[in-house]
Amino acid sequence: MIDSHDLAVVGRQLGRPPRASRSVAHRCACGLPDVVETSPRLEDGTPFPTLYYLTCPRATAAVGRLESSGIMREMTARLATDGDLAAAYRRAHETYLARRDAIEPLGTTVTAGGMPTRVKCLHVLVAHALAAGPGVNPFGDETLALLPEWGAGGPCVPEVSSS
């Protein structure tokens, strides 16, 4: 369960109240949340297949710059020519789906980020890689290796009081 302090930090990071946040899935080097795990359904019951959500504005900006470079087309093309990579990406999809369905099955095999057949959203893949750890999502790991250390400059948002 996410505590009120972390929920307030995530709200500041996003610039809006977070939706369906269950827990902090990863913390930045500065100690603040940078990935939250969300419920498979929003509060109104709408399915929400994005289980891991990247919240740090520095991280999301850095990932956005990579996305605009066209790297996702190159990654998707590699899936057609590299069987080992395609198999690892399919396993990442299956891991993501198993975790989400352990919380609440949605009755769908749709995950997020384009898995398992294309690369659609690096934000989701990075969030998955951070939450699950190295070696689970190959494109999340690759993207992380290309990013600067977003927590090195200290917290991305002003600290919120615990009271």
C-alpha positions, -999 to 999 in steps of 0.1 A, spaced: 0 0 0 13 35 -8 15 58 21 1 94 21 36 109 19 46 90 -12 12 97 -27 17 134 -22 52 132 -37 38 114 -68 11 140 -71 38 167 -72 58 148 -97 28 143 -120 13 177 -114 -21 161 -107 -35 136 -83 -23 101 -91 -48 75 -102 -51 39 -88 -16 39 -72 -10 8 -52 26 10 -41 60 24 -48 76 0 -72 110 17 -74 128 46 -58 152 70 -74 187 75 -61 174 106 -43 150 84 -23 117 96 -39 94 73 -58 101 72 -96 79 42 -104 45 33 -89 26 1 -93 -10 9 -103 -42 -11 -99 -54 -30 -130 -86 -9 -128 -91 28 -121 -114 38 -93 -144 39 -116 -137 3 -128 -121 12 -161 -94 -13 -171 -59 2 -168 -33 -21 -182 -3 1 -174 8 -17 -142 41 3 -138 40 41 -142 71 62 -144 65 93 -122 98 113 -120 96 143 -143 133 142 -150 131 105 -160 100 110 -181 116 139 -199 148 120 -206 127 90 -219 106 114 -240 138 127 -257 148 92 -266 113 84 -280 115 114 -302 148 102 -317 131 73 -335 147 46 -314 114 27 -310 112 19 -347 148 5 -346 139 -16 -315 108 -29 -331 127 -38 -363 152 -58 -343 124 -80 -330 119 -94 -365 156 -103 -369 167 -113 -334 149 -144 -321 166 -143 -287 156 -107 -282 120 -114 -294 118 -144 -269 132 -122 -240 107 -95 -249 78 -121 -249 90 -133 -215 89 -97 -202 53 -94 -215 44 -126 -197 60 -115 -165 42 -82 -167 9 -99 -174 14 -125 -146 21 -97 -120 -10 -77 -131 -32 -107 -132 -21 -117 -97 -35 -84 -85 -67 -86 -106 -72 -104 -139 -85 -82 -166 -93 -110 -190 -70 -96 -216 -35 -103 -228 -29 -66 -235 -1 -53 -214 16 -20 -222 44 -5 -241 37 -25 -272 48 -58 -257 53 -84 -270 53 -75 -308 65 -39 -310 80 -11 -290 54 16 -284 62 33 -251 96 35 -236 82 51 -204 63 18 -196 93 -4 -205 117 17 -183 92 16 -154 89 -22 -158 127 -26 -159 131 -5 -128 103 -23 -109 112 -58 -119 150 -54 -119 177 -60 -145 173 -88 -170 135 -89 -171 127 -63 -199 154 -61 -225 142 -29 -241 137 -13 -206 172 -23 -197 186 -9 -230 168 24 -225 180 27 -189 216 23 -201 210 53 -225 196 76 -198 214 100 -175 211 94 -138 181 116 -131 184 115 -93 220 127 -92 209 163 -89 187 156 -59 150 154 -56 129 163 -87 102 180 -66 103 199 -33 100 176 -3 65 174 12 59 174 49 47 142 66 20 159 85 
